Amino acid sequence: MRWLFLTLALLLPGAARAADPAWPTRPLVMVVAYPPGAITDTVGRRVAERLGAALGQNVVIENRGGAGGNIAAAHVARQRGDDHTLLFTSYGNLIIAAAADLRLEFHPFRDLAPVAMVGPMSVLLLVRPGLPVQDLRGFIAHARANPGRVNFASVGIGSSYHLLIEQMQAYGRLSFTHVPYRGGAAAMTDLLGGRVDATLATVLFARPYMADNRVRAIAIGNAERSPVLPEIPTVAEAIPGAALTDGLAVMAPPTLPTAITARLNTALNGIISEPVMRDWLTKEGVTPRPGPPEALTAEMQGAADGLRHLLAEAKIRLE
């Protein structure tokens, strides 16, 4: 019987690596799905620093922005057999890609392995100060009076931000000109310059611009109000059904050995549960949610199932 186990160990290199106490044997690469300055990058760098300390190896950040996070996701999905490469992303774009059956070179559920959720994040609807609106209902009225003339920026086609724009149009009987960017920084630059009228951004990214009144926050894009900005209404309060589901998570190539996934999950859960990290994330609009990889899988698949029905019902196409 012993020879059978030895033979299996030789034939299954993934299993051998999973049992290797020396892992990691070199620095890890954490591919971040958005450019520097985005919340995904800001949080990803903090998590990477703490993860490196927990594992005794450096974790190097590699930014691969574009296509609503799907460029980075496709890259990591191709790294089969590499147990030193991770993806730090917002999982909303993966849910959308699966639900809308986007023509990508990878499948969000088959070609990526969930490692750990960091947590859901609040997203703000921002408008430029020069736009003649004071609140969400004023924005909706302005858009209806100017069909197709309100330029609404997102972080890319197929992103959760893009989906919310499409939901607002479908459910609110509105017509925007969608302007996709490679990331939030470029969209914010054009909002500040008056080249676009509205965009969506996380609390962490938007707060400095809100502080000196360079932008105006008029709504929360999530289904529920933000615990850090409870006075701001949700888009769904004025346009029922229009809400995004998004958050931050760590993924890996589908070949990552189970034991390594478990070790990473334990380390990441510990990091986001640290009081200082937990308080910082909460303040910046991210709700820490430690849990096993299976919880992230269930949440993403459940959200994709519901979204698939919504897209068909509202005849929304994300191409």
N, C-alpha and C positions, 0 to 999 in steps of 0.2 A: 504493500500500500504506500510505503514511503516513497518508492520510486515514482509512483503516479503523481504525487504532489510536487516532487522535484521536476518532473517532466513538464507539468503544467506551469510551473514558475518560469521555466526556460522558454516555453512557447508563448507566454503572456507577459511581454515586457512591461505593459502598463501595470500589471499586478505587482511586478518586481519593483517598479519605481514607487508604487503606492506604499510599499512596505519599507522603503529605504529611509532610515532615520536621518540621512545626510541631507535630504531635500529641505530647502533649495540649495543647489550646488553652485549657483551663480546668481547675479542680480536678476530680479523679475522686471518685465516690461509691462507697465499698465497703460494701455492704449485708451486715451480719453477721446470721446466722440465729438467734442466741440473745441473751438479754438481757445487760446488763453483769454481769460477775462470772464468766460461764461461760468455759471455756477457749477456745472459739471467739472470744469477744470479746477476751480477754486476748492471745492470740496474734495475732488479727487486727489489733489496734491496733499491736502492735510491727511487724508486717509492713507495715502501711499507712504508718507513719512512715518506714521504710527505703525503701519503694517511692516515696514522695513525693520523697525526696532523690535517688533514682536517676533519676526522670523529670523533675525540676525543676518539679513542680506538687504542691500539697497533695492528700492523699487523705483525704477526709472520711468518718468512720464513721457509718453509719446503722443502728441496731439495730431489727430487725423479728423479734422472737421469736414462738414459737407453732407449734402443729401439728408438732412434731418437726423444725422447720427449714423446713417446706414453705411457710409464709407468705412468708418472705423469698425462697425460690426462685421462687415463683409471681410475685412482684413483679418480679424481675429478668428472668424469662422474657418478661414483657410489654414490656420496654424495647427492643423491636426498633428498630434504626436508631440506638440510643444507644451510641456507642463510648467513653463516659466513665463507665459504670456497671458495677460488678463485684459478684460474690457471694462472700463468704467463709463457708464452711459446713463441716459434717462431712458427708462424702459417703455415710456409711452410710444416712442416711434416703433419699437419692436412689436407692441400690441397692434398698432395700426397696420404695419406691414403684413402681419399675419391675417388680420381681419379683412383687409382690403385686397389681399392676394396680389400685392405689388410685384411687379416683375423684377425681382432682385436676383443676384447671383448666390444668394443663400436663403435658407428658411429660418426665421427667427427662433422657432422652437426645435427644429431638428438639428440645426447646425451650431447652436450655442447652448452651453450648459449653465444654468443659474448657479451662482455661488452664494450670494447673500444680498439681501435688500438693505439699503441704507435707510430709505424712507420716502414717503410721498412728499411732494413739494408744492407750495402755493405759487400760483402764477398770476401776475397782475396785467390788466388791460391798461395801457398807457396811451395818452394822447399828447400831442405837442401843445404848449401853452397858447399858441396863436389860434388854435382851432376854436371856433365860437361855440363851445359846449362846456358845461360845468359838471355834468354827471352822466351816468349811463343812459338814462332816458333821453337826455338832450343829444347824446351822441347818436342814438338810434334815430331820433327825429331828423337830425342833420343828414344822416346817411340816406334816409328815405327821400329827403328833399333833393338829394344830389346823387342819384343812382350812378354807380360806376366811377364817381369822381373822388371817392375817399380811398386813398392809397393805404393799404393795411399790410404791414410787413410781418414776415414770419422767419423762423430759422431754417426753413427749407421745405420743399414739397414732400409730403408724406409724414411730416412731423406732427406732434400733438397740437402745436400751435396752429398749423395749417388746418387740421381737422376742426378746431374750434371756430376758425374763420368760416369754414364751409358750413358748420352747424348754424352759426349766426345768420348766414345768408339763407339757408334752407328753412329754418324755423322762424326767423324774424322777418322774412320777405324783404331781404336787403340785397344790395349789389355793391360789392367792394371791388377794387382792383388789387389783387393779391400780388405782393412783391416779395418773392423768396430770397433769402440771404444764406450765406454759409455759416452764420452764427449770430448770436445776439449782439455782439459788439458792433458789427457793421450796421445792423438794423438800428441800434440806438444812435449811432453817429448820424445817420440820415434823418432820424426823428428829431434830433437836436438841431439839425441843419434845416428843418422844415421841408425836406424832400419827400417824406412820408408823413401821414397824418396820425397813424396809430400803430402800435406794435404790442407784443406780449413779452413779458420778462419776469424772471423770478424776483422775489423780495430782496434777496441778497444783491442781485445785480442792479435793481431799480432804486434801492434806498438812497444812495448818494445823489442821484439826480432828482429825486423827490424832495430831498432835504433843502435844496436851494431853488425849488420851484422851476427847474428846467423842464420837467415833465409833470403831467397830472395823472394820478392813478384814479380811475373811475369805476373799476370793477375787479372782482376776483374771477379767474377763469375756471376754478374748480367747482365741484358740486356744492361744497360747503364753504362758509366764510373762513378766512384765515384766523387762527388763534392769536397771531401777533398784530393783525389789522382788522379787528372785528367790526369796525365801523364801516368798512367798505363792502357794498353789496356784491353778490355774485351775478354773473351774466345771466344765469338761469332764473334769477328772480324777475328779470324782465323778458327773457326769451326762454321759456321752459324747454328743457331737453338739451340746451347748449351748455356743455360742460366737458372739461378735459380730465383725463386720468393720466397722471405722470408722476415720476419719482426717480430716485437714483438707485442704481444697483451695480453689482459686480458680476460679470459673466466670464465664461472661459470657453476655449475650444471644446467640442463635444467629447474629445478623447481624454479629458482630464481625469486621472484616476480618482476613485471614490474617496480613498483615504486622504488624498491631498485636498479634495473639495471640502471634506469634513474639517481638516486642519485650518484651511483658509476661512471657512465659515465661522469656526470658533473664535479665531483671531479677530475677524471683522465685527462680529457681534460684541466682543469685548471692547473694541475701539469705540463703536458708536454708543455704547452704554456707559463709557467713562463720563463722570459728571461734567467736566469741562467741555468735552466734545458734544455731549448731549445738549447742554445749555446753549452752546454756540450754534448748533444746527437748528434748534428750535427758534432761536432769535432770528435766524436768517430764513425762516420759512420752510424748513425741512423737518418733518416729524420723524424722529428715530424709530425704526421698527425692526429690532433684532428678531431673528427666527431662522429656521432651517431652510435649505435650498428648496425643499418641497413646498414651502409656503409661498415663495416667490413664483414658482411654477404654477401653482393653483391660482394665484391672483392674476397672473398674466393671461393664462388660458381662459379663466372666467371672464375677464374684461374683453378679451378678443371675441368670445362667443356673443356677448351682449352687443359689442360694437358692430359685428357682422350683420346682426339683425337691424341695427339702427341705420347703417349705411344703405342697406337695401330698401328700408322703409322710406327714408328721406331722399333716395336716389342721389346720394352723394358719391362722386367719383374722385379719387385722389390719384391723378396721373400727371 
